[in-house]
Amino acid sequence: MAESLAPECTPLKKEYDSCFNAWFEGYLEPAVSASSSPQKYSEYSQRKAEEFEQKCGKIWKDYQGCVYKALKEKGLDTMVQQSREENPLSQPPSLP
């Protein structure tokens, strides 16, 4: 796993990466079988979102806060905001 933008955030990044990877591993395989009906898939996705929030949500928020703090300290926060305003990601890019 890669290092974080700021060295002080790397332990949180590694903890989050581990949590996410463990959660995602348990998400993928059952998601395929749940996709047989839209309702099943929707219910499954909702349960997994709640599980993610419960298991990894706090770690993610802590890591995100650390990165935002580092961006601000490095003076990059205004550049990030400007980039978001110039190129808003309001929806995922379409596949070719």
C-alpha positions in Angstrom: 0.0 0.0 0.0 1.2 3.5 -0.8 2.2 6.2 1.6 -0.2 9.0 2.4 0.2 12.6 1.1 1.5 13.5 4.6 3.7 11.1 6.6 1.7 11.7 9.7 -1.4 10.4 7.9 0.2 7.2 6.7 -0.7 5.0 9.8 -4.4 6.1 9.4 -4.2 5.4 5.7 -2.9 1.9 6.3 -5.5 1.2 8.9 -8.2 2.5 6.5 -6.9 0.5 3.6 -6.9 -2.7 5.6 -10.4 -2.1 6.8 -11.7 -1.2 3.4 -10.0 -4.2 1.7 -11.5 -6.6 4.3 -14.9 -5.1 3.8 -14.7 -5.0 0.0 -13.6 -8.6 -0.1 -16.8 -9.6 1.7 -18.8 -7.3 -0.6 -17.8 -8.5 -4.1 -18.8 -12.2 -4.2 -22.2 -11.9 -2.6 -23.0 -8.8 -4.7 -22.9 -10.9 -7.8 -25.5 -13.3 -6.5 -27.6 -10.4 -5.1 -27.7 -8.8 -8.5 -30.3 -11.3 -9.7 -33.0 -8.9 -8.7 -32.9 -5.1 -8.4 -34.7 -5.2 -5.0 -32.3 -7.9 -3.6 -29.3 -5.9 -4.8 -30.7 -2.6 -3.3 -31.2 -4.3 0.0 -27.8 -5.9 -0.1 -26.1 -2.7 -1.0 -27.9 -0.8 1.9 -26.8 -3.5 4.4 -23.2 -3.4 3.1 -23.1 0.5 3.3 -24.3 0.3 6.9 -21.6 -2.3 7.6 -18.9 -0.2 6.0 -20.0 2.8 8.0 -19.9 0.8 11.2 -16.6 -0.9 10.6 -14.6 1.7 8.6 -16.5 5.0 8.9 -14.6 6.5 11.8 -11.2 5.4 10.4 -12.1 7.0 7.1 -13.2 10.3 8.8 -10.0 10.4 10.9 -7.8 9.8 7.8 -9.8 12.3 5.7 -9.4 14.9 8.5 -5.7 14.3 8.6 -5.3 14.7 4.8 -7.4 17.9 4.8 -5.3 19.3 7.6 -2.1 18.5 5.6 -3.5 20.0 2.5 -4.3 23.2 4.4 -0.8 23.3 6.0 0.8 22.8 2.6 -1.3 25.6 1.1 -3.0 23.1 -1.3 -6.5 23.4 0.0 -7.3 26.5 -2.2 -6.0 24.7 -5.3 -8.2 21.7 -4.6 -11.2 23.9 -4.1 -10.5 25.8 -7.3 -10.1 22.6 -9.2 -13.4 21.3 -7.9 -15.1 24.5 -9.0 -13.6 24.4 -12.4 -14.2 20.7 -13.0 -17.0 19.6 -10.7 -17.5 15.8 -10.5 -21.3 15.8 -10.3 -21.5 12.3 -11.7 -19.1 9.5 -12.5 -17.5 9.7 -16.0 -19.3 7.5 -18.5 -17.5 4.4 -19.8 -16.2 4.4 -23.4 
